């Protein structure tokens, strides 16, 4: 991966040029994970909206030219994955990444009739219309869906804060 270069010209005659070399995404990721306390793939996932499973899979890929070590992290594969998702690693604020709180997973006993949820980063809001011991019925403005509770929980529902929307 090549290094990005920002070139700043100070006058129209191009007589003086300042060059700032930014570290590569691989160097940045390696530096974060080795020096910053409390950073994890899960927090990187929440900050970049790339699934945790994809980041984990990329980080565990074998490193070229090195015998496979399951505990080693492949920073090149992580950087390539983030680049494919058009995420500039150098633009991520590390201090904010350290402070990302990991949400507790939603459990069956947390579901209540009338609660509103979004599913898998889809902006459409679903309201719990009917709730039984094994199934859930969701209603949106123009649609009605029924599924098992385990299927619903697997689709990463996120509760909508109704107080802040109004």
Backbone bond lengths (Angstrom), bond angles and torsions (degrees), N, CA, C in turn:
res aa  C-N    CA-C-N  psi(-1)  N-CA   C-N-CA  omega(-1)  CA-C   N-CA-C  phi
1 X - - - 1.448 - - 1.516 107.91 -
2 X 1.277 117.52 133.89 1.455 121.35 -177.10 1.523 110.37 -85.33
3 X 1.322 115.20 159.21 1.449 120.50 177.89 1.520 109.72 -84.72
4 X 1.315 115.86 143.34 1.447 120.13 178.08 1.518 108.40 -83.98
5 X 1.303 116.67 143.17 1.458 121.08 -178.11 1.516 108.89 -127.29
6 X 1.318 115.67 125.78 1.451 121.25 173.08 1.516 107.72 -99.59
7 X 1.318 117.73 125.59 1.459 121.58 179.70 1.521 108.37 -111.60
8 X 1.318 115.61 129.34 1.457 121.35 -179.33 1.517 108.00 -119.09
9 X 1.335 117.38 122.18 1.454 121.80 179.06 1.524 107.73 -98.02
10 X 1.344 116.54 130.78 1.458 120.27 -175.17 1.527 113.32 -89.95
11 X 1.332 118.56 -22.47 1.458 118.98 176.10 1.526 109.45 -146.75
12 X 1.330 115.67 170.98 1.460 120.60 -174.85 1.526 112.75 -69.87
13 X 1.334 118.64 -22.49 1.462 121.92 -177.09 1.534 112.32 -82.09
14 X 1.332 117.72 -0.66 1.468 123.49 -179.65 1.530 112.20 55.46
15 X 1.341 116.46 34.66 1.453 118.58 -178.65 1.521 111.79 -83.20
16 X 1.313 117.47 -28.14 1.456 119.64 -178.14 1.525 108.55 -129.44
17 X 1.306 117.35 126.67 1.452 121.91 -178.04 1.524 109.31 -130.57
18 X 1.326 115.93 130.54 1.463 120.75 176.20 1.521 107.47 -103.21
19 X 1.310 116.16 131.12 1.461 120.65 -178.75 1.521 108.88 -116.93
20 X 1.315 115.46 126.74 1.456 121.05 177.76 1.534 107.42 -114.29
21 X 1.302 116.18 118.95 1.460 120.28 -179.24 1.523 108.04 -96.73
22 X 1.329 115.85 119.30 1.457 120.97 177.71 1.516 109.23 -86.85
23 X 1.335 116.81 144.64 1.467 118.08 178.36 1.526 110.34 -66.49
24 X 1.318 115.75 151.52 1.456 119.21 179.51 1.529 109.17 -69.15
25 X 1.325 115.53 162.22 1.466 121.04 -179.78 1.527 110.25 -61.55
26 X 1.324 116.71 -36.44 1.472 120.63 179.75 1.521 110.23 -63.71
27 X 1.344 116.69 -45.86 1.462 120.64 179.22 1.520 111.41 -63.99
28 X 1.328 116.49 -40.16 1.456 120.99 179.90 1.528 110.87 -63.56
29 X 1.337 116.98 -48.72 1.468 120.65 179.71 1.525 111.49 -61.31
30 X 1.324 115.98 -44.56 1.471 120.02 -179.42 1.525 110.45 -61.81
31 X 1.316 116.49 -43.06 1.460 121.09 179.01 1.530 110.81 -61.82
32 X 1.332 117.41 -45.42 1.475 121.05 179.63 1.516 111.49 -59.12
33 X 1.321 116.55 -53.49 1.454 120.00 -173.30 1.525 112.84 -69.56
34 X 1.329 117.75 -23.61 1.458 119.96 -179.81 1.520 113.40 -92.44
35 X 1.329 118.50 -24.18 1.465 119.50 -175.16 1.529 114.30 -115.42
36 X 1.308 118.87 -30.96 1.465 120.97 -175.01 1.519 109.67 -84.14
37 X 1.316 115.35 126.32 1.460 121.40 179.81 1.527 109.71 -78.29
38 X 1.313 117.79 133.66 1.455 121.95 174.08 1.513 115.94 87.69
39 X 1.319 118.76 5.59 1.463 119.90 178.41 1.539 108.05 -89.64
40 X 1.329 115.99 143.18 1.465 119.93 -179.21 1.521 109.48 -146.80
41 X 1.317 115.34 166.83 1.468 119.76 176.64 1.523 110.69 -62.86
42 X 1.319 117.02 -35.34 1.460 120.27 -179.98 1.534 110.41 -64.37
43 X 1.316 117.71 -42.08 1.463 120.61 178.15 1.523 110.99 -67.75
44 X 1.329 116.98 -37.95 1.463 120.55 175.42 1.524 110.03 -63.16
45 X 1.316 116.48 -38.07 1.461 121.69 178.08 1.524 111.12 -62.23
46 X 1.316 117.14 -45.42 1.467 120.93 -179.80 1.528 111.56 -66.41
47 X 1.321 116.89 -35.88 1.466 120.84 -178.14 1.524 112.59 -74.98
48 X 1.333 117.57 -28.99 1.464 120.36 -174.26 1.519 113.85 -107.35
49 X 1.327 118.59 -6.78 1.473 123.60 -176.50 1.527 112.28 60.47
50 X 1.321 116.80 31.73 1.465 122.61 171.23 1.519 105.07 -106.06
51 X 1.328 117.45 135.66 1.460 119.27 -173.58 1.525 111.37 -61.67
52 X 1.313 114.35 144.54 1.455 121.54 -179.62 1.524 110.95 -60.31
53 X 1.321 116.95 -39.22 1.456 120.66 -178.68 1.532 111.28 -63.03
54 X 1.329 117.16 -39.54 1.465 120.30 178.45 1.529 110.81 -65.81
55 X 1.341 116.87 -41.83 1.465 120.24 178.40 1.525 110.64 -64.94
56 X 1.330 117.31 -42.10 1.453 121.10 -179.73 1.525 110.92 -64.25
57 X 1.330 116.19 -43.86 1.465 120.11 179.74 1.533 110.87 -61.81
58 X 1.334 116.09 -43.80 1.469 120.13 179.36 1.527 111.31 -64.92
59 X 1.323 116.84 -39.20 1.469 119.44 -177.43 1.522 112.29 -69.58
60 X 1.317 117.57 -22.47 1.467 121.45 -178.09 1.526 113.65 -97.09
61 X 1.330 117.35 1.51 1.466 119.92 177.21 1.526 109.31 -64.48
62 X 1.338 117.18 148.40 1.473 119.82 178.59 1.534 111.41 -62.47
63 X 1.311 116.09 142.20 1.458 122.36 177.84 1.525 107.63 -87.89
64 X 1.329 116.48 130.61 1.471 120.83 -177.89 1.520 111.12 -60.66
65 X 1.335 115.19 134.21 1.454 121.14 175.20 1.509 114.68 79.59
66 X 1.332 118.03 4.19 1.464 121.95 -178.65 1.526 108.02 -126.46
67 X 1.340 118.67 136.56 1.466 119.45 175.75 1.528 110.15 -57.43
68 X 1.332 116.29 143.44 1.469 120.24 -174.63 1.522 111.31 -63.08
69 X 1.321 115.18 130.55 1.458 123.10 175.74 1.525 106.46 -131.00
70 X 1.341 118.59 112.77 1.462 120.56 -176.26 1.527 113.99 -63.58
71 X 1.327 117.59 -18.98 1.458 119.23 179.89 1.534 112.51 -91.86
72 X 1.327 118.08 -8.19 1.467 121.68 179.76 1.527 110.06 -79.21
73 X 1.303 116.43 147.28 1.463 121.96 179.51 1.518 109.42 -103.91
74 X 1.321 116.65 129.80 1.459 122.50 178.99 1.534 108.16 -91.95
75 X 1.327 116.03 92.65 1.463 121.28 -177.29 1.526 111.61 -68.31
76 X 1.315 116.98 -30.57 1.472 120.70 178.63 1.526 110.12 -63.63
77 X 1.334 117.03 -45.03 1.471 120.53 179.27 1.522 111.15 -65.71
78 X 1.340 117.56 -37.15 1.467 120.72 175.97 1.524 110.84 -63.30
79 X 1.324 116.32 -45.55 1.468 120.47 179.86 1.527 110.84 -62.81
80 X 1.333 116.76 -40.98 1.469 120.31 178.46 1.520 111.40 -63.25
81 X 1.335 117.16 -41.15 1.465 121.24 178.82 1.525 110.81 -62.94
82 X 1.322 116.96 -46.19 1.467 120.57 179.63 1.521 111.13 -65.39
83 X 1.337 117.29 -35.60 1.460 120.96 177.54 1.527 111.10 -66.36
84 X 1.343 117.05 -39.34 1.469 120.85 177.27 1.529 111.09 -62.12
85 X 1.337 116.26 -30.91 1.468 120.59 178.11 1.533 111.69 -89.95
86 X 1.338 115.81 10.81 1.466 123.35 177.02 1.531 112.42 58.01
87 X 1.333 115.67 44.33 1.461 121.86 178.41 1.522 107.88 -111.40
88 X 1.339 115.85 123.62 1.455 121.22 178.18 1.524 108.15 -86.45
89 X 1.315 116.80 111.08 1.461 122.02 -176.62 1.526 110.66 -62.12
90 X 1.328 117.42 -36.55 1.468 120.36 -178.64 1.524 112.59 -68.86
91 X 1.332 118.28 -15.87 1.457 121.19 -179.51 1.535 112.54 -89.65
92 X 1.330 117.76 -8.78 1.467 121.29 179.90 1.513 109.38 -76.81
93 X 1.328 116.53 133.56 1.462 121.86 179.41 1.533 108.65 -84.08
94 X 1.327 116.84 113.75 1.464 121.31 -176.12 1.518 111.21 -66.76
95 X 1.325 117.86 -37.66 1.464 120.19 179.76 1.519 110.78 -62.19
96 X 1.324 116.76 -38.96 1.459 120.73 177.49 1.525 110.03 -69.36
97 X 1.317 116.69 -36.57 1.463 121.74 -179.71 1.526 110.85 -64.74
98 X 1.341 116.71 -36.28 1.458 120.40 177.56 1.519 111.01 -64.10
99 X 1.334 116.54 -34.48 1.460 120.59 -175.08 1.507 115.01 -89.46
100 X 1.335 118.58 2.48 1.461 120.74 -179.54 1.520 108.60 -65.88
101 X 1.317 115.21 123.34 1.463 119.50 178.23 1.521 109.05 -87.17
102 X 1.308 115.92 133.81 1.458 120.30 178.73 1.522 107.97 -84.94
103 X 1.340 114.54 121.69 1.459 120.43 -179.25 1.521 110.63 -69.13
104 X 1.322 114.39 143.15 1.463 118.80 173.64 1.524 108.41 -73.45
105 X 1.309 116.25 143.49 1.464 120.64 -179.53 1.528 109.77 -67.72
106 X 1.314 115.24 145.45 1.452 121.69 177.79 1.523 108.71 -72.22
107 X 1.310 117.68 135.82 1.460 123.06 -179.95 1.523 109.55 -114.80
108 X 1.334 115.58 164.29 1.464 121.03 -178.58 1.524 112.10 -57.02
109 X 1.323 116.91 -41.91 1.467 119.66 -176.57 1.535 112.96 -71.22
110 X 1.349 118.11 -9.50 1.463 121.87 177.38 1.526 112.53 -83.86
111 X 1.337 117.81 -14.99 1.461 122.00 -177.09 1.521 111.03 -76.76
112 X 1.325 115.61 135.28 1.462 121.27 177.91 1.520 108.97 -138.36
113 X 1.306 115.99 147.35 1.460 120.86 177.84 1.530 108.38 -64.76
114 X 1.334 116.40 133.75 1.463 121.94 -179.65 1.518 113.79 97.29
115 X 1.340 118.28 -14.06 1.463 120.80 177.28 1.524 110.08 -67.98
116 X 1.328 116.22 151.84 1.465 121.65 -179.46 1.520 109.34 -114.44
117 X 1.354 115.15 138.66 1.460 121.92 -177.00 1.522 110.45 -137.91
118 X 1.337 114.91 155.63 1.461 121.48 165.48 1.512 106.04 -112.27
119 X 1.330 116.76 153.07 1.458 120.70 -177.19 1.522 109.47 -120.09
120 X 1.330 116.33 126.43 1.471 124.15 175.04 1.522 114.01 48.09
121 X 1.287 116.95 55.52 1.461 123.60 176.11 1.525 113.85 58.54
122 X 1.322 117.37 19.21 1.455 122.11 175.12 1.529 106.91 -86.84
123 X 1.322 119.12 129.42 1.464 120.21 -175.86 1.528 114.28 -69.14
124 X 1.325 118.18 -12.79 1.466 120.74 -178.82 1.531 109.61 -67.02
125 X 1.332 115.92 132.76 1.463 121.85 -178.73 1.520 109.92 -96.06
126 X 1.331 115.31 133.31 1.455 122.08 178.87 1.519 109.09 -115.45
127 X 1.339 116.49 137.72 1.457 122.55 177.88 1.523 108.49 -107.73
128 X 1.326 116.93 136.32 1.457 120.76 177.27 1.523 107.65 -72.47
129 X 1.335 116.44 110.49 1.466 121.58 -178.41 1.524 111.02 -88.08
130 X 1.337 116.51 -48.91 1.465 121.30 -179.18 1.521 107.78 -135.15
131 X 1.325 116.03 139.04 1.453 121.78 -179.39 1.524 109.15 -133.06
132 X 1.330 116.82 120.56 1.463 121.06 175.78 1.519 108.35 -113.52
133 X 1.313 117.29 -174.00 1.463 120.87 -178.67 1.524 111.71 -67.01
134 X 1.346 118.12 -27.94 1.460 120.76 -175.82 1.522 114.47 -122.29
135 X 1.340 117.56 -16.61 1.470 120.48 -173.45 1.516 111.72 -128.84
136 X 1.324 113.40 161.68 1.455 120.78 178.03 1.522 108.16 -137.23
137 X 1.327 115.94 140.68 1.458 121.94 177.23 1.524 106.91 -116.21
138 X 1.328 115.89 123.23 1.462 121.95 -177.80 1.512 110.04 -111.16
139 X 1.328 115.83 141.08 1.455 120.59 -179.24 1.522 109.13 -127.68
140 X 1.338 114.92 132.95 1.462 120.64 172.41 1.522 106.52 -113.50
141 X 1.317 116.89 -167.76 1.459 120.18 -178.53 1.519 112.44 -60.64
142 X 1.325 116.94 -39.07 1.459 119.54 -173.97 1.523 113.73 -132.37
143 X 1.323 118.25 15.15 1.453 120.34 -174.61 1.521 109.99 -145.32
144 X 1.325 115.57 155.00 1.456 122.94 178.03 1.527 107.93 -134.08
145 X 1.345 117.21 128.10 1.466 121.31 -179.21 1.515 109.55 -128.11
146 X 1.335 115.59 139.92 1.454 121.83 175.48 1.514 108.21 -124.04
147 X 1.336 116.43 136.50 1.461 121.13 179.03 1.515 109.02 -157.32
148 X 1.323 115.11 168.46 1.463 118.54 176.04 1.526 108.49 -72.40
149 X 1.307 115.85 155.79 1.463 120.35 -178.90 1.530 110.19 -64.14
150 X 1.329 117.63 -37.80 1.472 119.48 -179.63 1.530 110.95 -64.41
151 X 1.338 117.43 -37.89 1.467 120.72 176.59 1.525 110.26 -64.78
152 X 1.315 116.55 -43.04 1.464 121.27 178.93 1.535 110.62 -60.69
153 X 1.320 117.41 -45.52 1.461 121.03 -179.40 1.525 111.67 -67.28
154 X 1.334 116.92 -29.73 1.460 121.11 178.20 1.532 111.88 -70.63
155 X 1.325 117.83 -21.75 1.465 121.66 -178.55 1.525 112.66 -87.88
156 X 1.305 117.25 22.17 1.470 125.36 177.07 1.528 113.33 45.14
157 X 1.329 117.09 64.24 1.464 118.84 177.79 1.529 110.65 -70.54
158 X 1.322 114.96 145.85 1.460 120.79 176.65 1.520 108.34 -125.28
159 X 1.310 115.13 126.87 1.449 120.05 -177.51 1.520 110.09 -68.94
160 X 1.333 115.70 136.75 1.456 122.01 179.55 1.516 108.01 -90.98
161 X 1.321 115.97 129.67 1.450 121.05 178.88 1.517 108.17 -80.18
162 X 1.338 116.88 103.40 1.468 121.42 -175.01 1.517 111.83 -74.08
163 X 1.332 119.54 -24.04 1.463 121.63 -178.94 1.523 111.75 -68.60
164 X 1.347 117.63 -38.28 1.466 121.58 -176.61 1.514 113.27 -83.62
165 X 1.362 117.78 -13.71 1.464 119.52 -179.05 1.516 112.24 -80.15
166 X 1.291 117.68 -28.55 1.478 119.67 -175.04 1.492 113.01 -83.49
